[in-house]
């Protein structure tokens, strides 16, 4: 499960498994930093174990800078926020990133009004007709999975059924969908579409009724 996506483990796990997943996500962050240094030919300048505190501090600063209000976060920082279309607006991916990052850092909000704000902001960005979440930088299925995983951290669900993924319901539909993705020629885009299936399946188990945004 974790090999597929840490978000999937967060979406389906108990409190104990969530804490284990949070630690795994920190380990993944550590590994990514090591790979980043290696790709920049700076591996010879690294000392082990790698000191993560400056990175975690930078993450906390970025989250604070992205915050537009209670539960509301932008997608971009710095010059990009001002220059890109929608850069100054609340963004579903930005909100989900903030929630997941705060959880990973151990800074997840415990105050009820802040939690309710996170839930309400993300739920209100769902398309009522399709049930999907959209933004410009990622495939809609990926954004949908990302936001639903973030909502699950608050023990919340999207308000509307994921009708935009109903085409995956018939027998063999998921297999056919995966077979048609460009795994060899476009390996980055292909897996960002696949995670949309999980929230589609989980949404059939339980949907939060409208008006219950503050239910935990």
C-alpha positions as semicolon CSV with decimal commas, in nm:
position;residue;x (nm);y (nm);z (nm)
1;X;0,000;0,000;0,000
2;X;0,273;0,245;0,091
3;X;0,467;0,154;-0,222
4;X;0,180;0,292;-0,428
5;X;0,141;0,619;-0,242
6;X;0,185;0,741;0,117
7;X;-0,143;0,929;0,066
8;X;-0,324;0,602;0,009
9;X;-0,199;0,475;0,345
10;X;-0,319;0,796;0,510
11;X;-0,654;0,761;0,337
12;X;-0,724;0,413;0,465
13;X;-0,523;0,369;0,785
14;X;-0,597;0,376;1,155
15;X;-0,440;0,629;1,390
16;X;-0,152;0,392;1,462
17;X;-0,085;0,325;1,096
18;X;-0,117;0,695;1,020
19;X;0,164;0,775;1,265
20;X;0,374;0,504;1,104
21;X;0,294;0,651;0,762
22;X;0,391;1,001;0,883
23;X;0,732;0,865;0,982
24;X;0,764;0,691;0,646
25;X;0,679;1,017;0,470
26;X;0,959;1,189;0,663
27;X;1,193;0,908;0,557
28;X;1,083;0,956;0,195
29;X;1,154;1,328;0,231
30;X;1,502;1,241;0,361
31;X;1,564;1,011;0,063
32;X;1,442;1,273;-0,183
33;X;1,681;1,529;-0,038
34;X;1,969;1,282;-0,072
35;X;1,874;1,218;-0,436
36;X;1,847;1,591;-0,500
37;X;2,199;1,646;-0,371
38;X;2,323;1,351;-0,573
39;X;2,164;1,479;-0,896
40;X;2,327;1,817;-0,838
41;X;2,668;1,646;-0,801
42;X;2,688;1,762;-0,441
43;X;2,689;1,421;-0,280
44;X;3,059;1,460;-0,190
45;X;2,971;1,763;0,025
46;X;2,708;1,580;0,228
47;X;2,756;1,448;0,577
48;X;2,548;1,166;0,721
49;X;2,315;1,146;0,893
50;X;2,172;1,441;0,702
51;X;2,048;1,724;0,923
52;X;1,682;1,775;0,837
53;X;1,603;2,060;1,075
54;X;1,686;2,339;0,823
55;X;1,463;2,165;0,567
56;X;1,177;2,129;0,813
57;X;1,216;2,494;0,910
58;X;1,199;2,594;0,543
59;X;0,886;2,381;0,501
60;X;0,718;2,558;0,791
61;X;0,810;2,896;0,644
62;X;0,671;2,800;0,303
63;X;0,343;2,683;0,458
64;X;0,311;3,010;0,648
65;X;0,380;3,213;0,334
66;X;0,123;3,017;0,133
67;X;-0,151;3,076;0,391
68;X;-0,424;3,312;0,270
69;X;-0,655;3,259;0,567
70;X;-0,791;2,983;0,792
71;X;-0,765;2,659;0,593
72;X;-0,697;2,851;0,270
73;X;-0,364;2,823;0,088
74;X;-0,218;2,936;-0,244
75;X;-0,033;2,707;-0,484
76;X;0,261;2,938;-0,545
77;X;0,507;3,151;-0,350
78;X;0,718;3,454;-0,437
79;X;0,723;3,592;-0,790
80;X;0,521;3,302;-0,928
81;X;0,226;3,395;-0,706
82;X;0,209;3,739;-0,864
83;X;0,288;3,640;-1,224
84;X;0,092;3,319;-1,280
85;X;-0,285;3,315;-1,347
86;X;-0,471;3,240;-1,025
87;X;-0,147;3,260;-0,827
88;X;-0,298;3,474;-0,555
89;X;-0,614;3,263;-0,520
90;X;-0,693;2,974;-0,292
91;X;-0,597;2,649;-0,465
92;X;-0,711;2,291;-0,392
93;X;-0,362;2,150;-0,442
94;X;-0,213;2,420;-0,221
95;X;-0,463;2,343;0,057
96;X;-0,402;1,969;0,034
97;X;-0,025;2,025;0,029
98;X;-0,052;2,236;0,342
99;X;-0,259;1,976;0,527
100;X;-0,032;1,687;0,428
101;X;0,283;1,885;0,510
102;X;0,152;1,995;0,849
103;X;0,064;1,634;0,926
104;X;0,408;1,513;0,821
105;X;0,577;1,781;1,031
106;X;0,370;1,695;1,338
107;X;0,207;2,041;1,324
108;X;-0,141;1,927;1,223
109;X;-0,409;2,170;1,350
110;X;-0,592;2,060;1,663
111;X;-0,802;2,374;1,713
112;X;-1,158;2,298;1,600
113;X;-1,224;2,620;1,407
114;X;-0,904;2,581;1,205
115;X;-0,988;2,218;1,128
116;X;-1,340;2,314;1,024
117;X;-1,198;2,587;0,800
118;X;-0,967;2,339;0,623
119;X;-1,257;2,104;0,563
120;X;-1,493;2,372;0,438
121;X;-1,239;2,534;0,205
122;X;-1,147;2,204;0,039
123;X;-1,504;2,075;0,017
124;X;-1,624;2,396;-0,146
125;X;-1,371;2,356;-0,429
126;X;-1,528;2,027;-0,540
127;X;-1,722;2,038;-0,866
128;X;-2,077;1,933;-0,764
129;X;-2,152;1,794;-1,110
130;X;-1,847;1,569;-1,152
131;X;-1,733;1,539;-0,791
132;X;-1,377;1,611;-0,903
133;X;-1,124;1,873;-0,791
134;X;-0,935;2,073;-1,052
135;X;-0,639;2,305;-1,079
136;X;-0,402;2,400;-1,360
137;X;-0,078;2,221;-1,271
138;X;-0,190;1,858;-1,225
139;X;-0,426;1,610;-1,385
140;X;-0,777;1,628;-1,239
141;X;-0,765;1,268;-1,112
142;X;-0,441;1,338;-0,928
143;X;-0,577;1,659;-0,772
144;X;-0,892;1,474;-0,665
145;X;-0,693;1,197;-0,495
146;X;-0,465;1,453;-0,330
147;X;-0,752;1,658;-0,185
148;X;-0,955;1,359;-0,069
149;X;-0,650;1,216;0,108
150;X;-0,606;1,553;0,282
151;X;-0,973;1,560;0,384
152;X;-0,936;1,213;0,531
153;X;-0,671;1,349;0,769
154;X;-0,954;1,555;0,921
155;X;-1,187;1,250;0,922
156;X;-1,386;1,424;0,649
157;X;-1,507;1,332;0,304
158;X;-1,602;1,518;-0,013
159;X;-1,962;1,636;-0,020
160;X;-2,051;1,501;-0,365
161;X;-2,020;1,159;-0,534
162;X;-1,729;1,124;-0,775
163;X;-1,948;1,094;-1,084
164;X;-1,658;1,193;-1,306
165;X;-1,500;0,856;-1,229
166;X;-1,808;0,642;-1,283
167;X;-1,658;0,518;-1,608
168;X;-1,419;0,310;-1,396
169;X;-1,699;0,112;-1,230
170;X;-1,780;-0,158;-1,491
171;X;-1,588;-0,487;-1,481
172;X;-1,240;-0,457;-1,636
173;X;-1,283;-0,079;-1,680
174;X;-0,999;-0,003;-1,442
175;X;-0,768;-0,256;-1,607
176;X;-0,848;-0,114;-1,952
177;X;-0,794;0,240;-1,828
178;X;-0,451;0,153;-1,686
179;X;-0,351;-0,037;-2,001
180;X;-0,420;0,273;-2,213
181;X;-0,192;0,502;-2,012
182;X;0,146;0,592;-2,163
183;X;0,362;0,419;-1,903
184;X;0,667;0,388;-2,131
185;X;0,653;0,716;-2,325
186;X;0,513;0,945;-2,054
187;X;0,586;0,780;-1,719
188;X;0,534;1,100;-1,520
189;X;0,181;1,174;-1,640
190;X;0,057;0,814;-1,637
191;X;0,084;0,745;-1,262
192;X;-0,063;1,086;-1,175
193;X;-0,390;0,971;-1,334
194;X;-0,405;0,630;-1,166
195;X;-0,459;0,751;-0,804
196;X;-0,803;0,882;-0,897
197;X;-0,944;0,531;-0,870
198;X;-0,898;0,497;-0,495
199;X;-1,112;0,795;-0,388
200;X;-1,370;0,681;-0,643
201;X;-1,395;0,347;-0,465
202;X;-1,381;0,489;-0,113
203;X;-1,645;0,753;-0,189
204;X;-1,899;0,475;-0,233
205;X;-1,845;0,370;0,128
206;X;-1,926;0,698;0,299
207;X;-2,003;1,052;0,186
208;X;-2,025;1,344;0,425
209;X;-2,372;1,499;0,397
210;X;-2,389;1,865;0,293
211;X;-2,387;2,107;0,583
212;X;-2,173;1,884;0,809
213;X;-1,841;2,054;0,735
214;X;-1,752;2,078;1,104
215;X;-1,818;1,711;1,182
216;X;-1,506;1,523;1,293
